């Protein structure tokens, strides 16, 4: 990949295979469940998928319209912001030890849902989805309204 912000894969099933190789520890964590579900997701609703570690970020999938809307500098800033949010969520939270380990963080914006799935303190996956067709948001709105 010449430009580290160009998506490595064109299909979500390829992303699933890549993430399975990287996070295939056999556990049934939300990260693994997310990775397995990639093959069933509608490409139209998934904006971007990437993985991060303590050294950087790899963009695995970027929907064409999102790629067209963001130039390289804007993508770089967006990636930095999302990775900093991910790294700012420790998987073991002092004072909440009895809750167990953090498995996912969902951030709802007006137009986008951001899902962060940590693998460990320094690595994990980030996915962004259109909010308009988010079953998670629809379910929450139905039950919390």
C-alpha positions in Angstrom: 0.0 0.0 0.0 1.8 3.1 -1.2 -0.5 5.7 0.6 -1.2 4.4 4.1 -4.7 6.0 3.9 -5.8 4.0 0.8 -8.0 1.2 1.8 -6.3 -2.2 1.5 -9.5 -4.2 0.6 -12.5 -3.6 -1.6 -14.9 -6.1 0.0 -15.9 -6.6 3.6 -15.3 -10.4 3.3 -11.6 -9.6 2.6 -11.6 -7.3 5.7 -13.1 -10.1 7.7 -10.3 -12.5 6.6 -7.6 -9.9 7.4 -8.9 -9.2 10.9 -9.5 -12.9 11.6 -5.8 -13.4 10.9 -4.8 -10.6 13.2 -7.3 -11.1 16.0 -8.0 -14.9 15.6 -7.4 -15.8 19.2 -10.4 -18.1 19.4 -12.3 -16.0 22.0 -15.9 -15.0 21.5 -15.3 -11.3 22.3 -17.4 -8.6 20.6 -14.4 -7.9 18.4 -14.5 -11.5 17.1 -18.3 -11.3 16.8 -17.9 -8.1 14.8 -15.3 -9.6 12.5 -17.5 -12.6 11.8 -20.4 -10.4 11.0 -18.5 -8.4 8.4 -19.4 -10.9 5.7 -23.1 -10.4 6.4 -23.1 -6.6 6.5 -24.5 -4.5 3.7 -21.6 -2.6 2.1 -23.9 0.4 1.7 -24.1 0.9 5.4 -20.5 0.5 6.3 -18.4 3.6 5.8 -14.9 2.5 6.9 -13.1 -0.3 8.8 -9.6 -0.2 10.1 -7.3 -1.6 12.7 -4.9 0.1 15.0 -2.0 -0.8 17.2 0.5 1.2 19.3 2.5 2.1 16.2 -0.2 3.1 13.7 -3.4 2.5 11.8 -4.3 0.5 8.8 -7.3 1.4 6.7 -8.9 -1.8 5.6 -12.0 -0.7 3.9 -13.3 2.7 2.8 -16.6 3.2 1.0 -16.1 5.0 -2.3 -18.3 8.0 -1.5 -16.4 8.6 1.8 -13.1 8.3 -0.1 -14.3 10.9 -2.6 -15.5 13.3 0.2 -12.2 13.3 2.1 -8.8 14.3 0.7 -5.6 12.7 2.1 -5.1 15.3 4.8 -8.8 15.1 6.0 -8.5 11.3 6.1 -5.3 11.5 8.1 -6.9 13.8 10.7 -10.0 11.7 10.9 -7.9 8.6 11.4 -5.8 10.3 14.1 -9.0 11.4 15.9 -10.6 8.0 15.9 -7.4 6.2 17.0 -6.9 8.7 19.9 -10.5 8.0 21.0 -9.8 4.3 20.8 -6.6 4.5 22.8 -8.3 6.7 25.3 -10.6 3.9 26.4 -8.7 1.5 28.7 -10.0 -2.1 28.6 -9.6 -2.3 32.4 -11.3 0.6 34.1 -10.3 1.3 37.7 -13.4 1.5 39.9 -15.4 -0.6 37.4 -13.4 -3.8 37.9 -16.5 -5.8 38.8 -17.9 -5.0 35.3 -15.2 -6.9 33.6 -13.1 -6.0 30.6 -14.3 -3.3 28.2 -15.3 -5.0 24.9 -16.6 -2.2 22.8 -17.4 1.5 22.7 -20.2 2.9 20.6 -20.3 6.6 19.8 -23.5 8.0 18.1 -23.3 11.1 16.1 -26.1 12.7 14.1 -25.0 11.0 10.8 -22.5 8.3 11.9 -22.1 5.5 14.4 -18.5 4.8 15.4 -17.8 1.4 16.9 -14.4 0.7 18.7 -13.5 -2.9 19.5 -10.3 -3.1 21.6 -8.3 -6.2 21.4 -5.9 -5.2 24.1 -4.6 -1.9 25.6 -2.9 -0.9 22.3 -4.8 -2.6 19.5 -8.2 -3.2 18.1 -10.6 -2.4 15.3 -12.6 0.7 14.5 -15.7 0.7 12.2 -17.9 3.5 11.1 -21.5 3.1 9.9 -24.2 5.3 8.5 -26.6 6.1 11.4 -29.7 6.1 9.2 -29.7 2.3 8.8 -28.1 1.2 12.1 -30.0 -1.6 13.7 -28.2 -0.9 17.0 -29.4 2.7 17.0 -32.9 1.8 15.9 -33.2 -0.7 18.7 -31.9 1.7 21.3 -34.2 4.5 20.1 -37.2 2.2 20.2 -36.5 1.1 23.8 -35.1 4.3 25.2 -37.6 6.8 23.8 
